Amino acid sequence: MDSLTDSVKAKKNRQRSTPYPGITLQKAVETVSDLERALGKRLYSRTAIAEGLGAKKLNGPMVRKIAALSHYGLLAREGDVYQLSNLSGSILHYIEDSERKRALQIASKTPRLFSKII
């Protein structure tokens, strides 16, 4: 029994790799634009996001895509609810090109792994 307990403890104490987005920033921007076009600016559940992006159900690839949007800072999450972030607005609805460029630079450095590398 001790070896089983030790095994469970080892799994809990295992270091996880630094999270990173599973899609490119360009694809993330396209996805958040599609999401806004489909559902507007409001609060979303993950299921609503999946449906808004054309998935029949919430599945693994869609969960990873939603996570990527959060990694880039394009979706703000509070508990189980998501909404488009201010950064998304700066990228999608910019007034000057410099505003969009700056927002894209921020988004590219937002994922934890990318900021560690930079």
PEUR-V80287 format. One record per backbone hydrogen bond with DSSP energy under -1.0 kcal/mol. CO is the residue of the C=O (numbers start at 1). NH is the residue of the N-H. If there is no record, write none. Layout:
# PEUR-V80287
CO,NH  CO,NH
This chain:
# PEUR-V80287
1,5  2,6  3,7  4,8  5,9  6,10  7,11  8,12  9,13  19,113  24,28  25,29  26,30  27,31  28,32  29,33  30,34  31,35  32,36  33,37  34,38  35,39  36,40  44,82  45,49  46,50  47,51  48,52  49,53  50,55  51,54  59,63  60,64  61,65  62,66  63,67  64,68  65,69  66,70  67,71  68,72  69,74  69,75  70,73  74,85  76,83  78,81  81,78  82,44  83,76  85,89  86,90  87,91  88,92  89,93  96,100  97,101  98,102  99,103  100,104  101,105  102,106  103,107  104,108  105,109  111,115  112,116  113,117  114,118
